[in-house]
Amino acid sequence: MNETYTDGEHLFVNTRAYDKEWPKRYDVVMVLDVNNLFFRDEFMVKRVIALPGETIEMDNGIIYINGVERDDDKWKGRGVGITAPRFDNAGKPIELYGDSTIAITLKDYEYFILGDNRGVTWYGVYSFDEFVGKVIN
C-alpha cells in the first residue's frame, strides 16, 4: 500500500466497522495473514477489489469483475508482480506476473484484496474471518 500509506505510518483501524455492514469495493482493510506469522508480519493493509460471489479476472493488469472492466480502478494497467501465498478455488497457488491472466469466482464470505503498489504486492482471496477491520485514515 506504499502509494497510499508509507512504512511506519500509524493507522487507525475501526475493528467494529463491519459489525453491521459488509466490506465494500475499494475499502482499505487490515487483515490477519497467518502465512506471514513466521516473519512477524501478521497484519497487512490492502484494498478490497472483488466481493463474495463475483468472478474476478485479471489480464495484463486490467481487472474485470463478472466480465466487465473496472473503469473506476485508478491503478488500472499496472501489472501485479509478486506471487501471493494464497490459493484459488481449486487449491492451486495464485501466481500473477505482469502478463498473467487469472479468473477466480469468490465463495460466500470471500474477498479478493490487493495492494495499491501493484508492481510489488501481496494479494489474494481472503475470508471475512481474516479481516481485522477497516482503515479509517
N, C-alpha and C positions, 0 to 999 in steps of 0.2 A: 504494500500500500504506500510505497515511498513517494508516489506523486501526490498523494492526498495527505499523508502523515509522514513525519520524519522519525528516524530511530531515536529513542529516548524521550519522545514527546509523551506527556501524560494525557491519558484519555479518560473520559467519563463514560462509563458503561451502565446503562439502565438495565439491571437484571430482572426487572419486572415488566419491561416494555411489552413482552409477548404473553403476559398473563391473560389478556382479554382480546388480543388480536394476533394474527399470524404475520410473520415477516413478509415484507413487500419487495418487489423487484427493485434493485439498486439500494436497498438498505445496507448500511455498513454494520457488520455484526462481529462480535467476538465469539470464537468457537474454541472448544476444548479439542485439542488434537492429540489423541492418545498415541499416534505414531511418532510424535516428537518428544514424548516424555523422557526418553533416554538422553536426549540432547538438552534437557532442562528448558525447553521452549514449548511449554504445553498449551499456550494460548496463541491464537492467531487472529488477526483482524483482516476481514475480507468483505467483498461486496456480493450480495445475493444477485445472481444472474437469471436463474430459472427456478420455477416454483413446482410444487408437487403436481404430478400428472402431466406436466409438459414434456415435450421432447426437445432437447437442446442439441443443436448441431453446430459445430464449428468447422469452418473451412477457410484456410488461409487467413485466420484472424477475424473473419466475419462470423457473427453469431446469428443463428436462426432459431427462433422459438416456434415450434409447430409448423415449420416450413417457411416462416415469414422472417425476412431480415429485420433485425432490430435497428431501425434508423436512429433511434434515440440513444444508442450506445456511443458515448463520446470517445471511447477508446477503440473504436472500430478500425479494423485493418491491422492492428498490432498483433503479431503472432505471439503465441504462448511458448515460452522457451524452456521449461523445466518439467521433468516427469514428476507427477504427483504420486504420493504413496496412497492413492485411493483406487477404487475398483469400479468397473461398470456393472451393469445388471447381470452379466454372465460371470462375474467374479474375476475378470481379467484386469490387470493393472491398466489404468488410463495413461497413455503416453501421448503427449502432444508436442509437436515442434512447429516451427513457422509455417510449414506447408502441409501439416497434418489435417485429417478430417476425422471427426468423431460424431456419433449420434447416440444419445442416451435418453431413454424415457425414464423419468423420475417416478418413483413409487410414492405412496402416501407418506407424508412427513419427511420427504427427501427434498433437498435444495442443492442446486449447483452453485458453488461460490468460487470466486476468482479475485485475485488481487488486481489493483489498478496498474501496477508496474508489470505489464503483461509479458515483457521480454524475459523477466526473471521472477517467477511467482510460483506459489503453491496453489493448487486448485483442486476441485473435485466435488463429488457427491457427499454431502453431509446430512445426517439425520437431525431433525429438530432437537432431539435429545442432547446433541453435542453443542447446541447454542448456549452461550453464557448470557448474552444479552445484546442490546442494540447500542452501538456507539453513538453518543449524542453531541459530540463536539467536533 
